[in-house]
Amino acid sequence: MKKFLISICSFLFLQSAGFSQWYYQSTQQVFYSVAFIDTNNGTAVGESGTILKTTNGGNDWISQSSGTTNSLSGVCFSDVNNGIAVGGNGTILKTIDGGNNWIIQISGTTNWLSGVSVIDENHAVIVGEGGLILKTTDGGNNWFKQITGEIDWLRGVSFTDENYGTAVGDYGTILRTTDGGISWNSQLSGTTSHLRCVSFIDENHGFIGTTGKILKTTDGGNNWTQKTTGISPMIYGISFFDANYGIAVGALGAVLITKNGGNSWTINAFGTSKIFWGVSVTDKNNGMVVGSGQILKTMDGGYNWITLKGNDIKGVSFINTDTGIAVGTSALILKTTDGGKNWKKYSTTSNLQLNAVSVIDENHGTTVGQNGTILITTDGGNSWVTQVSGTTNELFGVWFTDVNHGTVVGKNGTILRTSDGGNSWNNQISGTTSTMFGVCFTNINNGIAVGGYSTIIRTTNGGNNWEVIKSSIIDIPYYGVSFADSSNGLVVGELGNILKTTDGGKNWRKLSSGTASSFYAVTFIDSTATAVGDYGTILRTTDTGKNWITQAGFPNNYVLYGVCFTDENNGTAVGEKGTILRTTNGGVTFVEEENEIAVPRKFILFQNYPNPFNPTTTISYSIPKTSFVTIKVYDVLGREVATLINEEKLAGNYEIKFNGSNLSSGVYLYRMQARSFSEAKKFILLR
């Protein structure tokens, strides 16, 4: 019989057996551009035709229908009503009612359109692939190609009125017009680096972002001076309010602020390998930054930033195939009653991070988190009541065996127990000061808790006494625990550790996981188990742990923090940036009877393997059409340490070996750039 063929052909070379049947239910999109017309009204656009609109400064975002699945790379508004968004395959979208309706325009091209500058309701200019410049003078009804003689990709454009505009692009390209685009003149940038963004505040003062530098002019581009930023990554977005105050953003989570016209820059580090693509500044205090799964806001000139999008989901619990609850950062609580097709967000009085959740039936559930937070619902999640935990220690794990009996574990060996449904909590003596991350009971008396320093503790009398079964002087944490029955259980943790017991937790032996990636959660039902963790790793066993098969490694490689199966087929995994993955067949792989070698459909940079590594590892990537490709390695300070690829490549799937024998142990980043695609990933060298 002919087997089902997965259409995501970009993955075929990595997983010759096919692609696991996990699919996204909810995830934070990648946003490439943002435009605010004032402190309240703004629009963000991104991958797969995503458009979000806010009218209250980003506190709430409403999804708008774009009518396209093409990624959108640029957006600009002239006022609260009139705006244009541009993107892949020559996509031009126009709105005249603040985004309530977006109308697809005829661009006359299939080239990628990278940037747009809207001057007023009639005049706008777009730039893109192949040196393309398009202009409209009738509100987008007609677009005319302007002659520049340029063939290099133009990435950004900025007009200050109908006449004065500047476009920038690859290999140091700067084009300037003073007559509305009738003629474009090349200007000397002083660099051959790619120029990715431009911002002019009047006809004379302008700024351009490139690799580790900002170019500045005060005379309309007749002269450009280079200003160092103090970092080496590429600058992808830049926005100035006046000649002095501006914000630039880029790779490796870079956010830079200047208050003296770019002469010096203050660096904000967000501890991420993700890219910030766009920024919009409305005054000296208010600015918005968008990127890989995140939207950030400042209201004090960049000193402090608030994350508006990109909540991590830390835990998940289902009572059957349809009904489940997920929790995460910023007191996020989501509930589904249809197997995850739809998720409803619930409000609480807390804004603290929630780390775990345990759901008993349609009505009863408990979630725990920072500062000793315990929240309980008895009405299916419609309301959540804060319980008195008696501790300020962060709580990481929770398990209820019925509506009355539950156990919570947390920092400094904290164990709390309730026998009245959470109305009162009693502190139990754990016998350890290690932070406890996970807990599982097989009945009201028998339970196991796991934590830091390889700690495993066990109780057979409901926690009145806890026995330390295993611990270590080396801090290799165990994060998750699950039992299939009263005898058989699994524990997962850092560096690929998986342990198994067949005697209710008295004795444990280490299993071979085949990876050094950390696992944060595990679920065990009958003979099948699933573990999830770093880099989107999902491992599956169907023989109680004798053999483990890697099921998934999704392109964004977001960390997966939680997993829950209700039977051997139906399961949900959750993780970074709102990721929710769902399987209804246990994650097994469908393959074609005869695999074909296919041209990739999009740019993909895969996670290296193995990771961590010593001293060599393999990096794989895909490109859908002939492109100039660069892959470089950086240390955590953003300093370039190696160039792996710097040449034109035909469409196809590739892999390259990296040897880190000349580097010291630590965390490094590798970044790929090809056309408008750019992505960075973290890997670890252990010597």
N, C-alpha and C positions, 0 to 999 in steps of 0.2 A: 504493500500500500504506500502511496506517495505521502511522505511526511510533510508537515507544515514548514514553509520557508520563512524565516524572519527577514523582513525587508531592510533591516538596518545593516547594509552590506559593509559599512565601514568597520564593523567588528569582526568580520570573518577571518582575517589573518591572525587575530589574536586568539580567538577561540575556535579552533577548527571543528570542534564538536557542535558549534552553534552558539546561540545566545540564550541565557537563562530567562525563564518566564517570570521576571519581576518587572513591574511597570510603575511609573510615577503616578501618584494620585495627587500630590500637592508638593510644590517646591517653589522656593523664591526664585524668580526669574533674574537673568542677567540684564542690567540696565546699562545702555550705552550713552545716553544723553539725557539732559534735564534742562528745562527752561522755566524760569519764574519771571512773571511780569511785575510782581510786587511780592511782599512778604507772605501773602496768603495764597495766591493763585499760581499753580505750577503744574507742569506735565513732565512725566518721565517716560521714555520709550526704550525698548530693548528687543531681546531675542524673540523669535516666533511671532512678531507683530504685536508684542505687548505694548499697551498704552495705559498709563495710570494718571489720574487727575486728582489734585487736591485743591480745596478752596479754603482750607484753614491752616495753612503753613505746614502741611505734611502730617498733621495729627491723624487724619484719616485719608485714605487713598481709595478712589473708585476706579474699577477697571472699565475701560471704554473699548468698544468694538472697533477694531481697525479695518476689518474686512480683508486682511491678508495674513499669511503665515510667514512672510518674508521678515527677516530681522530688520529692525529700524535702528539706524546708527546716528541720526541727527534730528533735532526738533528745535523750532524757534517760533516765538509769538511776537507780533507787533503790538498787540493789546490783549485784553482778556478773552476776546472772541476769535481773532484771526490768527491762525497758526498753520505751519506746514511741518510734516514729518517725512523723512526720506530714508531709503535703505536699499536692501538687496534687490537684484533683478530690475533695476530702474524704477523702484517703487517711489511714488510721490503721493502723499495723502494731504488733503486740505480740510480745514474746518473753519466755519464762520460763526460758530455758536459755542465756542469754548470746549469743543471736543465731544459734545453730545452726538454729533454726527461727523464722521470722517468720510470724505469723498475721494475716491481714487482718481488721480489725474493721469493723463496720457503724457508720458515723458519722452516717448520716441526712442528709448534706449533700453538695453538689458544690462548696461554697466551698473556696477555697484555705486550708489550715490552716498557719499560720506558725510557731507555737511551742508547746512542751509543757513542763510541769513535773510530774515524777513524784515523789510524796511517799513512797509505800510501794507494796507489791505490790498494794494495792487502790485507792488514791486517786491520781488524776491529773487535771490540768486542761489543756485545749487552747484556744488562741485563733487567730483567723483573720479572713478577709475578711468585710466587712460587720458588724463589731463582734461576731462570733460568739464565744461562750465555751461549751465543752462540758466536762462533768465526769463522771467515773466513780467509783463507790464499791465496785465489785465486780470490779476488775481488768480493766476494759474490755469485759466482757460486755454492758454497757448504757452508753450515753452520753446524758446529759440536757443539753438546752440551758438555759443560765442567762439570766435576764432582766437586761439592763443598760440598755436604752434607747439603746445606742450603735450608730451606723451606720458610723462610720469604721473602717478596717482596723486590727485589733489585730495587732501584730507580735511581741510578746514577752510572756512571763509567768514569774513567779518566786514559788514558795511555799516557806516555811520550815517549815511544819507543816500539819496538816489545816485550820487556820482562817485563817492569815495569808498573804495573797497579793496580788500587784500585777500588773496587766496594762497594757501601754503600746501606743500606736499612732499613727496619723497625726494631724497638726494638733495636736500637743501633748497628746494624750489620755493621761490616767493614771486608772486605775480601781483601787480598793482594797477588799478584803474582809477582815473580821475574824471571819467566821462560816462560813468554808468555801464562800463563793459564794452563800449564800442571798440576800445583798444585796451590791451593788457601789456604792460611792460615788465620785463624780468628785472628783479632786484638782486643785489649781491647779499647773500646771507652769511657768507664767511664759513660755511660748513657744508659737508656732503651728507650729514646725518638726516634721517627722515624727520620732517616737521609735521607734527600731528594735530596741532590746534593753534588758534589765533584769536586774540581779543583786542579790538580797538575801542577806545572810549571817546575819541574825536578824530578828526582827519589827520592829526599829527602823532598822537601817542598810541603806540601799539605794542603788543607782547605776543611772543610765539613760544610754544613748548617743544622741546626736543630731548634727546638723551642726556639727562643730568644737567641741562642748561635751560635758561630762558633767554631768548633774544629780545632786545628792547630797542625801540626807535622813538625819537621825539620830533622827527622831521618828516613824517609820512613815509618812512622807509628808505629815504635817500641814504641813510646810514643806520646800520644795525650793530649793536654791541652785545656781546655775550656775557651773561651774568650766571655764575655758578650757583647751584642750588644746595650744594653740600651732600647730594646723593647722586648715584649713577643711573638708576632706572629711568626708563622713558617716561616723559610727561605726556599724558593723553588728553587732559582737559585743562582749560585755563579760563578764568573769568575775572575781570577787573570792574570795580565800581567807579573809581576815578583814577587819576594818574598815579596815586600812591598805593591804594589798598586793592589787593587781589589775592586769589587763591588758585593754586595749581595742584593737580592730582595726577597719579600715575600708577606704575607697576609697583608690586611689593607693598601695597597698601599705603603708598605715599600721599600725604596731604601737606602742602606747603603754603605758608601764609607770609605775605609781605605787606608792610605798612610804609615803605619808603620807595615805592616805584620799582621794586625788584632788585634794589641794590643789595639787600640781604633777605634771607628767607628763614622762617622758623619751621622746623620739621616736626610734624605730628606723626608718631609711629603707632599703627594700629595692630601690630603683631600678626599680620596676615600675609599669605603669599598671593592673595587675590589682587585683582586690578581694580582701581577706581578709574572709570572711563570719562565721567562728565562732572561738571560743576557749574553752578549758577549763583551769582552774588547779586543781591538786590540793594544792599547798603553796607555800611562798615561793620554791622553786627550780624546780619542774617545771610546765611549761605547754605546751599544744599549740594551734597555730593552723592553720586550714584556709581554703582559698580557691580561686581560679581556677587549678586544676591543680596546687596545691601543698599539702603538709602540712609545717609547720615545728615544731621542738621546741626548747625551752630547758631546761637543767638547772641553770642558775645565776642564776635570777631575771630572765632576759631580757637579760643582757649579751651572750650569744652564742646564735646560733640555728643549728640543723642542718636542712638540707632533707631530708626523709624521702621525699617524693614529688615528681615533677616533673622528672625527668632529661631534659635536652635530648639529642636524637639528632643527632650532628654529621656522620656519614658512613654510606654504604651501598654495598655491592658485591654483585652477583649474577653467578653463572656460567652460569645458565640461568633459565628461567621459574620454577623452583621453589626453587632453593637460593641463599640469600644471607645476608649478615651485616651487621648494623648496629651502630655504636658511638657512645658519647656520654660525657656527664659522669659523674663518680664511677665511672670504669672500666667503664661499662655495655657489655656485649657481648651481643647478641641474635642468634639464628640461626633461620632458617626452612628447612624442606625441602618445604613445600607451598604455595609462592607467597604466604606471609604469612598464611595462615589461622591458623597457630599460630606463636608465637615463643617460643623457649626461652632463658632467661637463663643465661649462663655466668659463673663466678667467676674472678677473677685475684688475684694477690697485691698488686696496685696499687689505689689509690683515686683516681688522678689522671685528669684529663679526657683522653679519647681523641678525636682530631679527624678521623681518616680511616682507611679500611680498603681493602685490595686483596686480593681472593680470586682465586686462579688455577684451582683445581680443587676437587673434593670434600673434599680433605684440607688443602690449603695456603692459608694466609691470613696477612696481616700488618696490624697496626694501629699507629698512632703517636699521640703526644700530648705532654702537658706534661713538662717536665724531661727532655727528650730520650728519652722512653719509646718503645721499640720492642718489641712483643710479637708472637711468631710461633707459629702452630699448624701442626702436621703431621698432626693426627688429626681434622680436621673440626671443631675448636673445643672438643673435650672438655678439652684442656689448652692453656695459653698460657705460653710460655717468654719471660722477659725477656732481650733481647739487649743487649750492650754497644754503645751508640751512640757513645760518646766525646764527648758533648756534653750540656749541661744546657739548651740552647736548646729552646724549645717547637717541636715538629714539627707541621706542618699538612697536609702532603700526602704520599701514597705511591702508587707505581705499579710493578707487577711485570709484565714481559712473558712470563716463564716462571717455573718454580719456583726458578731460580737468580738471575736478573738482576732487580734492583729498585733504585729510586731514591726517596729521601726528601728533602723540602724543609722549611724552617722559618725561624725567626727569624734576623735579622742575615745573611741571604743564605746560610744553611746548606744545603748539599747533601751528602748521604751516598749512597754507592753500594755495593752488594753484588753479587758474582758467584758466591757459594756458598750461596745460599738464606738469607742473613742471619746465618751463623756469624761473619762478619767484615764490618765496615763501614769504608769509606774516605772520608775527607773530600775533597771536590772544591772547586776554586776556582771560585766562581760569577761573579766579576767585579762583584758588587754587594753592598751592605750592607742592601738593602731586604729586609723580611720576605717570604719566598716562601710563597704559600698553596696553589698547585696545581701539579700536574705530570702530564704525559701523554707516553708513548712509543708510537711506531707500530711499532718493532722494537727490538732491543737497542741500536742505535746512535743512532737519531734521536728526539730528545725536545724538548719545550718546557716551561718552567716560568714561572709568572706570580706577581706579587706587588705589594707596595706601590709607591707612586709610579709607577703605570702601567708597571711593569717587565715586559718579556717577554725571556727569554733562551732561547738555542737551542744544541743540541749535535748533531753528526753523527757523533760517535765515542764514544758511550757515556758522555759526561761528562768525558772527559779534557780537553776544552776546551769552555768555554761562551762564547757570543758574546751581548753585550747588543744586542738588536734594537730595543728601545724602552724609554724611561724618561722621567720628567718631574720637574720640581722641585715640582709640586703633588701632594700625597698623595691621589690618587684610586686606590684599590687595585683590582687585578684579582684575583678570588678563584678562578675555575674555568677549566679548559681541557679540551677534548675534540676528538679527531680522528676523522673518519669513515674516512679512509684516509691514505696517506702524504702527500697533498697538501692535503686540505681539513680545516680545523680552525676551531674557534670559541673565543673567550675572552669571559668575562663578568665584570662587576665592579660597582662602586658607581655610583649615579646613572643606572642603566639602560644602562650601557655594554655593548655587544656588538660584538666585532670578529671579522673573518673573514679567513682566509688561503686561497689556492688554490695556493700554491707551497711547501708544507711549512713555512711560518712565516717565510720571508724577508721578506715584505711583508704588512702588515695594513691593512684598511680598516674604518671604522666603519659599522655597520648601524643602521637605525632600529628601536628597540624599542618606541617609543610610550609609554614610561613613564620616570619618574625614580626608580623604586624600585630598590634594590640587588639584584643577583643574586649568589648564593653558589656555585652549581654549575650545570653544563651537561652534557648527554650528547648525542652526535652519532652517528647511525647512518644510513648511506646518505644520503638527502636530507632526513631528518627529524631534528629536534633539539628538546630540551626544556630550558628554563632555569627555575630556581626561586630564590625569594628572599624579601624583606621582605613582610609582610602576607599571607602565604600565596600570593603571586603565582606562577602557573605560565604560562609562555609557550611556544607551540608553533609550529614552522615545518615545512612539508612540502616546501619548495622551496629548501632549503639556505640559508635566512636572508633571502630576498627579502621575505617577508611573515611577520609574527608575529601570532599570535592569542592573546588572553588566555583561558586555559581555566578557571581556578578562582580563587575568592576566598572561602574558607570563612568561616563566621561568626566563629570565634575569631581568625582572622587571625594565627595563630602563624607565626613566621619558619620558612621551609624552608631547611635548610642543605645537603642532599644529594639527589641524584637519580641513578638508574641504570636504563637500559633494556637489555634483552637482545635485543630486536628492535623493530620500529617500533610494536608494539602493547603489549607487556608492560613495565611500568615501575613503580618504587617511589620515592616521595619521602619524606624524613624531616625532622624539625625539632623545634621547641620543645615542651617538656612531653610528650615521648614520642610526638609525632605521627608516624604512619606512614600514608601514603596510597598507594593501589594503583590502577592502571588495567590493563585487559586489552584495550583497544581504542585505545590511543594517546591517550586522553583526549578523543576526539571527542565532540561533543554530539549527544544525541538530542533531537528536538523533536516536539511534537504537530503534526499537520497543521493544526489550527486552534487557536491559543493562546487560552486563556480567562483572563479576569481573575478571580482567586481571592482569597478572604479568607485572610490569613496564618494559619498554624497556631500560631505562637509569636512572642514578642517577639524582634526582631533589630535590632541596631545594626550597620550596615555600615561598612566602612572608607571614609573620604572619597575622592573622586576629583576632580581629580588630587591626588597626594601624592608629593613636596612640591608646594606651590602658591604662587602669587604673583599677585594678593593674594586671589583668590577660589577657593573650592572647594565641592563639593556633598557634603552628608551625607544619606544615605538611611537610613530605618528602617521597621520593620513592627510593627504592633500587632494582636493577634488579636481584641480586644474593646475596647469603649469604655473609655478610661482617661485619667486626668490625667497628662500627659506633660511632663517637664522635660528640656531639653538645655542644658547649660552648658559653657562653655569655661574651662579653668584653665591657669595657667602651671606650670612644673615645681616650683614651691614650693607648689603647691596653692592659690594665690590665684585667686579667680574674676575673669575678665576680660570675660566676656560671657554673656548669657542669650539663647539662640536660640529656645527653645520653653518656654512655661509656661502650658499650657492643656489643656482636655479635648479629646481627639481620638476620632473614631469609628474602628472597626476598619478597617484598610486599610494601604496602602503609601504612604509619604511621602518627600519629599526637600526639603531646605532649603539655601539658599545661605548661605555664611559669607564675610564680607569682612574680611580681616585688615589692611586698609590703615592702620589706626591702631596696629598692633602692630609691635614690632621682630622681626627674624628670630630664629628659635629653635624649640625643641620645645614643643608645647602638647598638652593633653589635652582631649577632649570627652567628657562623661559624660551618659548618658541614664538617667532613672528613670521607671518606669511600673509602678504596683502593686508587686509584689514584685521586679520586674525592675530590675536596675541593672548597667550595664556602661560601662567607659571605654576609649577608644582614643587612640592617639598620632598626631598629625600634625605636619608640619614646614612652617613658613613660611619661604620663602627670598626675601628682598627684594633 
